[in-house]
Amino acid sequence: MILITGAAGKTGQAIARALCKRKQFIRVLVHNDKQAQMMRGLGVQESIVGDMRSQETMNQAARGVRAIYHICPNVSPDELSIGQAAIRAAQSAGVGHFVYHSVLHPQVEAMPHHWQKMRVEEQLFTSGLATTILQPGPYMQNLLAYWHDMVTTAKYAVPYAADTRLSHVHLDDVADVAATVLTEPGHQGAIYELCGTDILSPHDIVETVSRYVGRRLRVEVIPIDQWEASARKRGLGVYQVQALRQMFGYYERYGLIGNARVLQALLQRAPTTFAQFVQRTYAANPAVR
Ligand SMILES: NC(=O)c1ccc[n+]([C@@H]2O[C@H](COP(=O)([O-])OP(=O)(O)OC[C@H]3O[C@@H](n4cnc5c(N)ncnc54)[C@H](OP(=O)(O)O)[C@@H]3O)[C@@H](O)[C@H]2O)c1
């Protein structure tokens, strides 16, 4: 049995699907009953419903599993304490393998949510657990949140410069690697940076999307204060707004650039390209053309 924590988000669902394809028995830790039901629909056998910040919940979830795939909710102010709770649960349950879903360049202190992941990685080194750390770049799938607006208004609105370059990765490639490290020997002690071959700016993104949707899209750079006002309206908390502001500022100054060779070696095939992602997304969303 493998436990996936924080399992009902897009990352956890992709990893559950990849593990189900490999006929693995999966337990998920989710926030509510609706999420448990949704995960059962993906083929997951067991679910624990609770709050990841509770040590008791973590202990209950970790009991009897051979491996944990730990995913912290995105931009959580509690990432370090949640990570510590997951590590303690794994230690007391005698879990054989702890895989941590980190991020590309957790070493960057200027991005608080990256830095919290670095601190969790550091705790893993001294935990005595057999560990593997995955460090994915930004997912291509992040674009799905903008897709409808993009193709209906012909604008891609971002709060950083249009030539800011980021190493994107397809989430299903990340999930394939997660399933590999959880089910095949030889990955303990490894830290894998996971980036696709596309290093893309918002300009590059609209170029590719324009090509597939058959109309000219453009990038709209919005002021960071305007982004913040709309993020607050959407209910983002103080920590999230501050961390994401810092992230956008860092992106604009330095980009976020990794290398695809580790991903390619682990997949034993070429990583999915951004053009393939756009083509499939467009084909799957005929309503927004
Ligand atoms: N997006 C990217 O490009 C990217 C790249 C690299 C790494 N990552 C990392 O990937 C991880 C997962 O991101 P994601 O966007 O897939 O996840 P997510 O959408 O934030 O999903 C997390 C899940 O955890 C649940 N949750 C939140 N607080 C909880 C709590 N206290 N107890 C139990 N469950 C709780 C959420 O449920 P509710 O909806 O009920 O809150 C949600 O189902 C993050 O750590 C992120 O940093 C993301």
The ligand as an SDF file (V2000), in Angstrom:
LIG
                    3D

 48 52  0  0  0  0  0  0  0  0999 V2000
    1.6990   24.0000   -9.8550 N   0  0  0  0  0  0  0  0  0  0  0  0
    2.9590   23.8380  -10.1770 C   0  0  0  0  0  0  0  0  0  0  0  0
    3.4020   24.2600  -11.2490 O   0  0  0  0  0  0  0  0  0  0  0  0
    3.8780   23.1280   -9.2400 C   0  0  0  0  0  0  0  0  0  0  0  0
    5.1960   22.8720   -9.6410 C   0  0  0  0  0  0  0  0  0  0  0  0
    6.0490   22.2050   -8.7690 C   0  0  0  0  0  0  0  0  0  0  0  0
    5.5790   21.8210   -7.5170 C   0  0  0  0  0  0  0  0  0  0  0  0
    4.2900   22.0970   -7.1550 N   0  0  0  0  0  0  0  0  0  0  0  0
    3.8470   21.6750   -5.8160 C   0  0  0  0  0  0  0  0  0  0  0  0
    2.8340   20.7030   -5.9520 O   0  0  0  0  0  0  0  0  0  0  0  0
    2.1250   20.6370   -4.7060 C   0  0  0  0  0  0  0  0  0  0  0  0
    0.6630   20.3680   -4.9720 C   0  0  0  0  0  0  0  0  0  0  0  0
    0.0880   21.3920   -5.7020 O   0  0  0  0  0  0  0  0  0  0  0  0
   -1.4050   21.2090   -6.2980 P   0  0  0  0  0  0  0  0  0  0  0  0
   -1.7250   22.5110   -6.9640 O   0  0  0  0  0  0  0  0  0  0  0  0
   -1.5140   19.9540   -7.0270 O   0  0  0  0  0  0  0  0  0  0  0  0
   -2.2210   21.0310   -4.9610 O   0  0  0  0  0  0  0  0  0  0  0  0
   -3.4740   21.7730   -4.4150 P   0  0  0  0  0  0  0  0  0  0  0  0
   -4.4300   22.0820   -5.5280 O   0  0  0  0  0  0  0  0  0  0  0  0
   -3.0570   22.8530   -3.5040 O   0  0  0  0  0  0  0  0  0  0  0  0
   -4.1600   20.5640   -3.6570 O   0  0  0  0  0  0  0  0  0  0  0  0
   -3.8760   20.2340   -2.3960 C   0  0  0  0  0  0  0  0  0  0  0  0
   -4.9910   19.3930   -1.8130 C   0  0  0  0  0  0  0  0  0  0  0  0
   -4.7770   19.3960   -0.4210 O   0  0  0  0  0  0  0  0  0  0  0  0
   -5.9880   19.7170    0.2430 C   0  0  0  0  0  0  0  0  0  0  0  0
   -5.6990   20.4130    1.4870 N   0  0  0  0  0  0  0  0  0  0  0  0
   -5.4560   21.7290    1.7030 C   0  0  0  0  0  0  0  0  0  0  0  0
   -5.2290   21.9580    3.0000 N   0  0  0  0  0  0  0  0  0  0  0  0
   -5.3640   20.7610    3.6090 C   0  0  0  0  0  0  0  0  0  0  0  0
   -5.2700   20.3440    4.9440 C   0  0  0  0  0  0  0  0  0  0  0  0
   -4.9550   21.2050    5.9300 N   0  0  0  0  0  0  0  0  0  0  0  0
   -5.4770   19.0420    5.2390 N   0  0  0  0  0  0  0  0  0  0  0  0
   -5.8010   18.1510    4.2590 C   0  0  0  0  0  0  0  0  0  0  0  0
   -5.8800   18.4770    2.9710 N   0  0  0  0  0  0  0  0  0  0  0  0
   -5.6740   19.7810    2.6570 C   0  0  0  0  0  0  0  0  0  0  0  0
   -6.7630   20.5700   -0.7270 C   0  0  0  0  0  0  0  0  0  0  0  0
   -8.1310   20.4690   -0.4080 O   0  0  0  0  0  0  0  0  0  0  0  0
   -9.0960   21.7600   -0.2950 P   0  0  0  0  0  0  0  0  0  0  0  0
   -9.3710   22.0980   -1.7290 O   0  0  0  0  0  0  0  0  0  0  0  0
  -10.2680   21.2690    0.4520 O   0  0  0  0  0  0  0  0  0  0  0  0
   -8.3210   22.8250    0.4280 O   0  0  0  0  0  0  0  0  0  0  0  0
   -6.3970   19.9390   -2.0570 C   0  0  0  0  0  0  0  0  0  0  0  0
   -7.2610   18.8820   -2.3640 O   0  0  0  0  0  0  0  0  0  0  0  0
    2.4140   21.9420   -3.9750 C   0  0  0  0  0  0  0  0  0  0  0  0
    3.2380   21.6560   -2.8670 O   0  0  0  0  0  0  0  0  0  0  0  0
    3.1750   22.7600   -5.0070 C   0  0  0  0  0  0  0  0  0  0  0  0
    4.1220   23.6140   -4.4280 O   0  0  0  0  0  0  0  0  0  0  0  0
    3.4350   22.7130   -7.9860 C   0  0  0  0  0  0  0  0  0  0  0  0
  1  2  1  0
  2  3  2  0
  2  4  1  0
  4  5  1  0
  4 48  2  0
  5  6  2  0
  6  7  1  0
  7  8  2  0
  8  9  1  0
  8 48  1  0
  9 10  1  0
  9 46  1  0
 10 11  1  0
 11 12  1  0
 11 44  1  0
 12 13  1  0
 13 14  1  0
 14 15  2  0
 14 16  1  0
 14 17  1  0
 17 18  1  0
 18 19  2  0
 18 20  1  0
 18 21  1  0
 21 22  1  0
 22 23  1  0
 23 24  1  0
 23 42  1  0
 24 25  1  0
 25 26  1  0
 25 36  1  0
 26 27  1  0
 26 35  1  0
 27 28  2  0
 28 29  1  0
 29 30  1  0
 29 35  2  0
 30 31  1  0
 30 32  2  0
 32 33  1  0
 33 34  2  0
 34 35  1  0
 36 37  1  0
 36 42  1  0
 37 38  1  0
 38 39  2  0
 38 40  1  0
 38 41  1  0
 42 43  1  0
 44 45  1  0
 44 46  1  0
 46 47  1  0
M  CHG  2   8   1  16  -1
M  END
$$$$
